[in-house]
Amino acid sequence: MRRRRETLRPHKTRNAIVDLMRSCGEPLSPSRIHEITGESLGTVAYHCRTLRSAGVIRIAREVRVRGAVKTFFELVPENAGGVEDVEQQLLRVAGALSVPSDQGDPELTVLDDKARTQLLAEAKRLTPRVRKIAEEANKRARRVSRNGRSAAGGRHENKRGGV
């Protein structure tokens, strides 16, 4: 499963699902994700299956609804970090960076205590700005959802070409 996650290519719908799950902090069904994002239910269900097979999300519970089974997904704990984890995410990214050595070859960054302290201070300074950006994005998404327009500015259309 680890290998599948590493080969998973970025996709706007998958990114939106993961971001939504991080911000909600509770299990969500594909139908609820569809209601929030405006993506078609089939698209959301497909990407939920893809994320599940990659080990990014897992089934939290299944509920019987009118003879069918409604599945609720949650992030696998190691993928659940939200804005509160900006500091740790920054440290992981910085620790994985490579910088050119004197010979021009990439050299892996080694974070000492001073570097960690500086990065944590920088992350704490950035956290309020990151939250503000996320809040503004949510407001735009809610406006778009109320107006029936996609994030790209077009109208949502169903499979038959209607709006």
Steps between C-alpha positions, in 0.01 A plus 500: 500500500793733572616463140149583370495821704839603363382460140169682553506802271361837617144569394280798587204288609712269718673803651161659572375179668808474722487873587130472582557198722782681680289807563186312606679263733219244480419213264325606179300306244551550127148646482586762762829580323300533175259746670786715632731498197246495218692221323284222361427215738661250262821705485515534878433128551771409248759723668401371846567145375833614353603672825393194698702261284800732544463490879424871535146449633322203656145391571391646834155339503224369280132575559195340341278761336181395319644159409836636385828536686630853557877504556674766705871559446763656723863587451755244606651662816839573341319704230267686737724796586330835457601862535595438863783278377663764281808499721552125469429504128757774448760304694432188290528695176818679609652172615432345160652789305830471327727794428790523256834407654823684420542260206145568379367155593184484711566464870224398744416763761588412858293698748685580821331642811556860392344435157201324660447791738517751214261297284249457783508875567441567129214249489334658806527836325341355183219304667258796535554589132445138394173494697388827339574367151304182579205701638494723190508194274206351693303824464563504125395135475177570690421797272571288194281222636210738569527654153513160330828580333814291498827635639607566139201729457285276279161355579483145632347280235348159533584212265215595264632853456249668731590724791 
